[in-house]
Amino acid sequence: MSRPAKTFGQVLRESRLAKGFTLRKFAEMVGISPTYLSQVEQDNVDPPTAERINKMAELLGTNSDEWIALAGRVPEDLPGIIQKEPTAMPELLREASGLTADQLRKLSEQVRKIKERGKSDQTDGEK
């Protein structure tokens, strides 16, 4: 039988300790109570908001999107992005679902190139 993946609380505690932060000091830096942080690390309460998780990841030098996903949350900017293009964005996400991480990186690079071309086209048109 395979071991279950680590929980948000377990990953948080291991990362905090690896960086040498005490529970009290880290809680203070994030803007939460030490008691709440302890409860999160023990998986006794739900993880904090995406905003707080973002702050934790920043302090620990980790990828905030990965941590937000591990916590079962959605990055704060995504709902607004989807709402700007309520048909095209969900369609794009559904089509991209199932691609490997490498394929997604390549797709992201293509999107960056398309956006850059669009900006240069706009700049050329303004001359």
Residue, then its C-alpha position, 0 to 999 in steps of 0.5 A: m500500500s502506498r503512503p498518502a502524500k503529505t498534508f499542507g500542515q506537514v509540509l508547512r511544519e517541515s519547511r518552517l523548521a528547515k528555515g529555522f523559524t520558531l512557531r511563534k516568530f513565523a506566526e508573527m511574520v505571517g500575521i496569525s496566532p501561534t495557536y492557529l499556526s500550531q493547529v494548521e500544522q497538526d491538520n486540526v483546522d483548515p489551511p489559511t486563506a490563499e493570501r496568507i499561504n502566499k505570505m508563508a510561501e514567500l517567507l519560506g522561499t517556496n512556490s506559492d501556487e503549489w502550496i495554495a493547491l496543496a491547501g485545496r485553495v485557488p490562487e486569488d487572481l484566477p477567478g478574475i482572469i476566468q471572469k474576464e473571458p468566461t467562455a474562452m478561459p474555462e475552455l482553454l483550461r479544460e483542453a490543457s487538462g491532462l497535459t504533462a508539466d513539460q507540455l504545460r511549460k511549453l504551452s505557457e511559453q507559446v502564450r508569452k510569445i503570442k502576448e509579446r507579439g500582440k504588444s509589439d503589434q500595438t506599438d507598431g500601430e501607434k507609430 
